[in-house]
Amino acid sequence: MIKQIDIPPVWLAIAIAIVATIARFDPDDLSIKHPVTDLIAGLCIGAGLILIILALIEMRKHKTTFMPHGQPEALVQNGIFRRSRNPIYLGDTLVLLGITLRFDAVVAMPIVPLFALFIEKRFILKEEERLRRKFRAAYAAYCTKVRRWL
């Protein structure tokens, strides 16, 4: 049961809830509210959602799991995976950044890199180990060509 709810979207929702709570108490004198900031927020959220969707489509094409605790059936190296080994997590982080900017929660900004670090330690490193064990040389070659995040 715990594994079913120990997934990145749940952690993203928790991070968003923390940002929203902080935003309610964020002092106005720290505001960066501006139309440009709103534009950047929208671009981050949109780009994050596009990355997530593109990655899910590619994983579905290859009939492999997108669940972080699942066993991979294929080493996906096409599409968005030519640019990032973790486009879904990158997308999650961009969505969080965009929401943090949209809420004008300057004090909450450190949550974004903390979220990325948490996701890396909690999910990415374990996923990489499973891929390394299953796909050995192919995964090692892929890692030399494509970065973890960008």
Secondary structure, DSSP 8 states (H G I E B T S, - for coil): -HHHH-SHHHHHHHHHHHHHHHHHH--GGG----HHHHHHHHHHHHHHHHHHHHHHHHHHHTT---STTS--SS---SGGGGT-S-HHHHHHHHHHHHHHHHTT-GGGTTHHHHHHHHHIIIIIHHHHHHHHHHHHHHHHHHHHHS-S--
